[in-house]
Amino acid sequence: MLDAERLTNYPRIFIALYVVIGGWWVMSGPGLLDRGGTPIGGDFVTFYAAAELLREAPAEALYDLARLHAVEERVIGAEIERLAWHYPPPAMLAAWPLALAPFLAALALWTVASLATYVRVVRAIDPHPIALGLALAFPGLFQNVMHGQNGCFSLALLAGALMLEKRPWVAGALLGVLLYKPHLLPLAGVALLASGQWRGLVSMFGVVLVLITASWPLGAWPAFLENLDFAWAVLSQGGVDIAKVPTTAGAALLVGAPPFVAQLAQAAVSLLAVAGVAYAFWKKTPLRVGALGAGALLATPFAFEYDLVILALPLLLIGAQRRPEDTPLLVIGWLTPLVLTGLAHLVPVQLTPVLLLWVLWRCARG
């Protein structure tokens, strides 16, 4: 039975294990490499290298894999796996300041900012100490931090929809910033349309327009659009560890489906996500923002295990209702980044989209 004592102590055990195992993994490697031979901070090296490259080359050079990789290796001081930049030009504006600090200092600031943002969202949804402990011990957060990724910021921007009723202009502006990860943005527009939040919709599109206008002089939009085909090719042709892709397309590719079948399967589930989010916001269910979080993950083929930190948003909202019948969903959902993505490495089965559909249904039902 998961009583208050267990829900207090178990997260402490997980956090202690994260600190010990994560610290050992990072510190036992040579130089700026971890024990597995990848850069400390994981994908953060790409963000940092992009900032460095922006200072010495045209912005479109970020989509040149060879040029970016050369800077990545220069930053780390060792040969490393190639990591590509798939973000649109507005993300370059946010990445540029990273190179103002040395690599490790920038990584430390990035990690602290990520955790602070995450904690702020958690406290806004459920200030109970047990909720905070469970959220900090959430495996999705650990994966996001170890990969040096930006999932905590994406979660916070999606959580901005919580302010739609009282501060629609602010909520819409936060959702508009999701342009930096454009595959998460469409569901936000669906939510605003379905709920009739016109001020939020105007604000969101206003921010999108401002970001496009501000980044247009960089001259990198054509290169970004050309890069979209490359991003799909990387996913569909084995350029990544497909077991780490917890999407419908990833699940189909994992079992050996042809790329066009994976696209069809992804399209079908994406439509379900759109319908679920639209219904939740049209009916104004109490958990509609949780539906947005689950739907955003379901509607895109481009998500990785570290993006599952966003799953914390619907889980927190469901947990805040304190309904005993939600316990199985909350337990399985909490374990998903650890168990289901790990399972996909052992057998060719990716069950995370099934869990996300369950979460979406629960949130849409209210």
N, C-alpha and C positions, 0 to 999 in steps of 0.2 A: 504494500500500500504506500502510495506517495503522500505521506503526511508532511507537515510543515518542517519537521526536523530533517527528514530526508531531502526535501526540496531546498533546504539551506546547505546541507553538508555535501551532497553530490556535486553541485556546481563548484564548490571549493576544491574538491578532488580533481575535477576536470581542469580547472584553471591552473592548479599546481602542476598537473601533468603537462599542460601546454607550455608553461614556463620552463619546466625542466627539459622536456623533449625538444621544444622549439629552440631553446637557448643552446642545448648541446648540438643540435643539427646545424645551427648557424655558426657557432663558435669553433667547431671542430674542423672546419674546412680551411684551405690555404688562402691567405690574402682576403680578397673580397668575394670569395666563393664559399658556398656552404659545403656540407659534407657530401652532397650529391653532385657537386661540380657546377651548380647553377649560381647565378649572382645572389649575394645577400639582398634580400628585399624582392627577389623574384622579378616580376614584370616592371617594378619601379625603375629598373635600369633603362627601360625603353622610354618612359616619360622623361627621365633625366637626360638621356642621350638626345631625345627630340629637342629639349630645351637648349642643349649645347649646339646641336646642328643648326637651330634657328639663328644662332648668333654668327654663323659663318657661311651660310648658304641660303638660297631661296627656299621658301616654305615648302614648295613642291618636292624638295629633296627628301622630305620625311617619308614619302611614299616610294623612294628608291631603296629597296631592301639592302643592297650592297653598301650604299653610303651610310645608311643608318647603322648597319651592323658594325661597320668600321669604327664608328663613334662609340657604340656600346662596348666594344672590346677595348677601346682606348680608356674608357671610364673605369672598367673593371681591371684592366691590366692583365688580361688573360684571354685565351680563346674560349668562346662560349657559343651556345646554340643561337641561331638567328631568331630574333624576335621582331615582328613587324609592327608598324604603326597603322592602325585602321581607323583612327578617329577623324572626324571632320575638322575643318580649319578653326572653328571657334574653340576647340579644345587646345589648340596651339597657344591661344591667348592665355589660357590658364596654366599651361605647362611652362611657358617662357620664364617666369620668375624662379623656377626650381634651380636653374643653373647659377643663380646668384650665391648659392651656398655650396660648400664641398658636398660630395655625394653622400657620405654618412650622416652629415648634419641635415641635409635635405630629406633623407629617408627618415630620420628620427622625427623631424617636424611633421612630415606626411603621416607617419604612424600615429603620433599624438593627436593630430587634427582629426584623423579618421575615427579614433576611439572616442574623442570628445564629442564629435558629431553624433556618433552612434549612441552614446550614453544620454545625450540631450534628447534624442528621439524617444528612447526607452522611457525616460522619466516623464516625458510629456504624455505618453500613452498609459503607463502604469507605474506610479511612483513607489509601489510596494517593494521593499528590499528583496523579497524572494524573486520578483519579476526581474529586477536588475541582475541578481546573481545568475539566474537561468539565461538571461540574455548575454551576459559576459562569457558564460561557459558554452554558448551555442557554437557547435563545430563550424558553422558557416562563417562566423566571425574570425575564428582561428585561421581558417583557410584563406580568408580575404587578407588578413594581416600578413601571413607568411608569404603570400603572393605579391604583396605590395600593391594591391589593386584598389580601385576606387568605388567598390560596392557600397561602402558606408555612406558616401556622398550621394550615390544614386538612391539609396534607401531614404535618406533625409529629404531629397527632392520629391520623391513619390509621397512621402508622409506630409508634404506641404498641402496635399489635398484635404487634410484634416481641418484646415482653416478656411475651406471654401465658404462655409455658411457665414462666418463672422468677418473674415478678411479675404474676400474673393480676389482682390487685386494682387495681394501678396501671394496667395496660393497659386494663382495663375502664373505669376512671374517665376516662382520656384519650379513649377512644372515645365515652363518654357526653357529653363536652363538644361533640361534633359536633352536638348539638341546635341549636347556633347556626346551623348550615347543615343543616336537617333532611333535605334530599334526599340527603345523603351518609350519614346515620345508618343506614337500614335494612340496607344491605349489611354493616355491622359486626355487627348482630344476627344476620344469616344466618351470618356467619363463626363467631361464638361458639357458636351452636346446633349447627352442623355439626361443630365440633371437640369438642363436649362440654365446653367451658370454662365450667362453671357458676359458678365464683367470679367469673370475668370478666364473665359475663352479669349476675349479681347486682349487681356493682359498677357496670356500665354503667347499668342501670336505676335504681340508687340515685342516681347522679349526675343522670340525667335527671329523676327525681322531685324532687331537691333544687333543680335549676334552675327547674323549673316552679313549685314552691312559693315559691321566693325571688322570682320575677318575677310571681307571681299578684297581689300587691297593686298592681302597676302598672295593672291593669285594662285591659290592652291585648290580651289573648288573643282576645276576640271580634273586634276590629278586624283582627288578624292573619289569622284564619281567613276573614274576609270578603275580605281582600286577595288570597287565593290565586287566585280567579277573575280578578282584575285582572292578576296576574302572568302567567297563561296568555294572557290577551287581549293583553297587551303583546308576548308572544313570537309569537303566532299571527297577529296582525293588523298586523304590520309596524311595531311600536313600537320595534324595535331593528334594527340592521344584522344581518340573519339570517346573513350570511356569517361573522360572528364567533361563531356558535353551533355548536360542533363536536360536536353530539349527533345522534342518529338523527332526532329530531323536527326539528331544525334542517336536517338534510340533506334531509328530505322536503319541508319548507316551501320550501327554496331552489329546488327544481325545480318548484315550483308546485302541490304536492299540497294538497288541502283539509285543514283542521285535523284533522278526524276520521281521515283516512288517516295523518297524521303521528302522531296519538295511537296508532293501531293498530301502526304500525311501531315506535314507541318502546316500546310494551308488549311486542312480540315480542323486541326486543333486550334489554330489561330482564330478561325471563325467562331469556334466555341468560346474562346477567351473573350473575343469582342462581344458576343451575345451575353456572356455572364457579367462582364463589367457594365455593359449598357443596361442590363436589367437591374443590377444592384444600385446603380446611380439613379435610374428612372424611378425605382421604388423607394429610393433613399433609405436603404436598409442600414442598420447601425454599423455593419461591418463592411460597408461599400469600399472604404479605402483599402481594406485587406484584400478585397476582390481585385482592386487595381494592382496591388503588389503581386498577387499570384498570377493575374492575367498578363502582366508585363513580362513575366518570366515564360509563360506559356506561349505567347504570341510571336516569339522570336526564335529563329534557329541559332542565333549567335549568343549563346550564354555558356559559361563555363562553371566549374564547381565553385569557384570563389564568388560568383554572382549570387549564389544561394544565400548569402547574408541578407538579401532582400526578403527572403522567406520569413525573417524575423518580424517583419511588419505585420503580416496577417496573423502569425502565431501570437504575437503580443496582444493584438486586438481581440482575438478569440479568447485568449487566456484571461483577459481583463473582465470578461463576462462571468467568470467563475462558475461555469456549468460543468458538473461532474461527467455528463455524457460526452463532453469534448475531450476527455483525458486521452483516449486512444489516439485521436487525431493529433493532439499536441505532442504526445510522446513520440509517435512515428515521425511527425514533422520535425521535431527537434533533432532526432537522430539521422534524418535523411542525408544531410551533407556528409556524414560519417559513414553510414551504413549502405545507403543505396548507391552512392557514387563509388564506394569501395567494392561493393558487390559487382558492379559493372566491370571491374578489372579482373574478377575471377571467372565470371560467366558472361556471355554476350547478352545481357539483359539490363536495360536502363529503365527503372521503374519510377524515376523521379517525376516524369510528366503525369503519371497516374496519381501520385500524391498531390501534385499541384492542382489537378482537376478536382480532387476531393476538397482541398482547401478553398478553391474557387466556388464550388457548389455550396460549401458551408457559409462562406461570406455572402454570397448572393442570396442565400436563404435568410440570412440575418439572424 
